[in-house]
Amino acid sequence: MAPLEGLVHALSHTPAGADFDIVVVVNRTTSGRLALPVSIGAVTTVVDRPNQGMNIGAWDHGWRHFPEYDGYLFLQDECELKSECWLKPFVDAASAPGTGLIGESWNDGWDRSWDAMKIAVEGQRMPGHDIDGIAANRVDVYREFMSRRGVATGQKAGHLRSLVWFANRHTLVAMNGFLQGDNFGECIAAEIAATKSVEALGLRAQQVDVQPFRYFGHREWRQGPDGRWRHGAQNVLTKPRLSRSWRAVIARVRASIQ
């Protein structure tokens, strides 16, 4: 609960540059009364859902539950606010012609052709990466998922990581929201599919700033001495993150803000 409390406190006590409301979406793994600490008083609403699709599933549930807002900033509860005026840059970037999805971290390591990416990940084995019960190359798993769900994969595999996303309502409606995966491999495929769905609409998916993690950092991503950002989580081979209960936070931009 501590990361969520810290994030909500920071959001509600730091100038954002635009008006917003906060809703917390809880992926439930247990029954019983759902309640947040009294200290989280800035939250407008708390909603819950089954623990499916990880944070992307919670984000999709959140905007569909409150479809009346102009824009939505989707955050994991492990995000850390780094700067004042943290909302307006996302609103402005998403308002630029041709822009669809805004994030904090573009996966440039995958910004190559799918064929080249398939060679790069050959031999990697991760949970939930199979096709018809047979272990498969990661790229084949992701492309098969998107093909099955009607998403054009495009020419390259580059995409925005699902740590922080912002999208306007009309973009979310046009792309029919976010896909949800049923296992670890499909959840990664759903992350990539968000960018590809936006690109299929003729729109761009891009970082909010040339510097990754400009307005929001993440507890599992740290910058090394060489300047590169690296994931510092437990090895997914031993502890798939699908097992944890995700709490996703959405800062919903009020309809009066253009």
N, C-alpha and C positions, 0 to 999 in steps of 0.2 A: 504493500500500500504506500510505502514511503515515496517511491518515485512519482506516483500519481499525485500525491499531496504536494510534492515539490513543484511539479509541472503546473498544476492548477494555480497554486499560489503565485508562481512567477508570471503566468499569463494574466492573472487578475490584478497584479500590482505593478506591471510594467507597461508603459505607453505603447499602444499597438499601431497607432496611425490610422485606425479604422474601428468602427463599432463592431462588436461581436457578442455572441452568446456561446456558452459552452455546454456540450452534452457529453456525458461519458457512456460509452457502450461497453457492456461487460459480457464477455463470452463465458457463460456459466458452465461450471463442471460439477456443481453441487446444488442441491435444493435448499430451501430455507429463505428467510427474509433477506432481501438485498438492501444493504445500507452502506453509506460512506461515512467517514468520520465527520463530526460536526465542524471540524476545521476547514473542510472543503465546502465553504459556503458560497463560492462563486459559481458553482455548477448549476445551470438552469434546470437540467433534467438528467436523470439516469435511466437508461433502458437496458434490458438484457435480452440475450438470445442464446441458442445452443452454441457450444464451443466448436464451431465449424469454420473453416476457411481462414483461420488465424486472424491477424489484424485487418487484412483486406476484407474478409467477410464481415467484420464489425463495422468497418467504414462504409461498406455498401449498405448495410442495414441502417446505419445512422442517417445518411442523406435521404434514403427512401422514406424513413420514418418522419423526417422533417423536410418535405420537398419544396417549401415555400421560400427558401433563401436564395439569394443571388449567387453565392459562392460558398465553398466549403474548404477549410484547411484541415487535413487529416493528419493526425499525429499518433505515434505510438506512445504509450505511457512512459517509455524509457527515454523519450526525447528530453533534451535539456535546452532551455532558452538561453541564447547567448547575446542578444542584442535588443535594444529598444527599437521602436518602430518595426516590429517583427511581422505585422500582418499586411501593411500597405504594399510592400514590395511584391508580395504574391498577388494581391489584387491588381496592381498595375501591370505586372508581367502577363497575367492571364487575360487582361483587357486588350493587349496588343493584337493587331490583326494576325491571324494565322497561328495563334498559340492555343494549345488545348490543355496540356497537363504540365504543371510546374512542380519541381522537387528540389531537394537539397543535394542529392548525390546521383550523378549519372555514372552508370557502370561502363566506363570507357574501355575496360579490359575486354568487354564483349562487343565492342563497337567494330566488328569485322563481319565478313560474310558468314552465313550459317555453315557453309562447307568448311571454312577455315576454323570456325569455332568447334565444329564436331571433331576435327583432328586435335585441337588444343586440349579437349577434355577427355580424349580417348583413354580408357583405363580407370577413370574415376568411378567409384561406386558409392552411391548414397542411398539412404532409405527411401522407399517409395518410387524408385526410378526403374520402372519396368513397364513393358507393353504386353498385354495379355498374359501376365504372370511370368514373363521372361525378362531378366535384367537387360537393360538397353542403354545405349549412349544417352547422356543427359540431353543433348540437342534433339535427338529423335523423340525423347519423352515430351519435351516441351512443344515441339512442332506438332506432334500427334495430338496433344491436348488442344492446342489452338485450332488445328484443322477440324477436330471433332466438334469444337464449339463455334465454328464459323468465323474465326479471326484470321485475317491474312497476315502471314508472318513477315512479309516484306523482304528486303534484300539483306539487311544486317540484323545482328542480334543485340545491339546496344539498347539500353533501356534505363529508365529511372528506377532506382531502388525504392522499395516500398517502406521507407522510413518516415518520410514527410512528403505528402502530395497536396496540391491545391488544384481545384478545378471549378469552373463556373457551372451553374445548374444546366445551362443549355448544352454544354459539352457532355456532362454526365448523362443527360437524356439522350443525346445523339448516339453515344457509345453504349447505351443501355447499361450504364453502371459498370461495376467491376465483376469479373468472373471469380468464382471461388473454387479452390481445390479441395479434394477429399483426402489427400495424403500429402506428405512432404514434397514430393516431386511436383504434384499438381499445383501446390501453393506457390512454388517458384515459377511455374509456367503461368499462373494467374498474374504474378507480378510483371512478367515480361509482356503478357497479353494486354495490360493496361496501356502501355506505350504503343504497342502495335495497333490497338483499336483506335487510338487517337490519330496515329499516322495514316490509317486507312481512311480517315475522314478528311485527309489533306491538311491536317494540323500538326504543329510541332509539339514534342515533349522536350523540355529543357530544364536545366538548373536555374534557380532564381537568381543566382549570382555566379560569376566566373569562378569564385572560390567555393569549393564544396563546404557544406555545413556552415554557411555564413550566418544564418539566423537561428538555426536549431542544430545542436549536436545530438549525439546518441551515445548512450553509455557503453555500447559494444563496439564503437568505432573510434579509433585513435590515430592521430597523425604521427608518423615515424620521423626519425632524424632526416630522412631523405625527402620529406615533404609529402610522401604518399600516405593515403588513408587506408588503414587495414582493419579488418574485422577481428575482434579479439574474443569472440564467443567460444564456448566449449565446442569441441569437434562434433559436427552434426552426425557423424557416424556412430557416436556413442550416446548422444543425448539430443535427439531430434526436437526442435523447438515447437513442433506441433503439439506436444504434450502439455504445454503450459497454458494457463488461462489468460488470454489477452484482454487488456483493458485499453480500448482505443478512445482517443479524445478528438472531438471535432469542434473547431471554432467556426461557428456558422456566421457568415457575414450578413448583417441585416439588409433587408431588401432596399432600404433607403440609400445604401452606399453604392455608388456606381464606379 
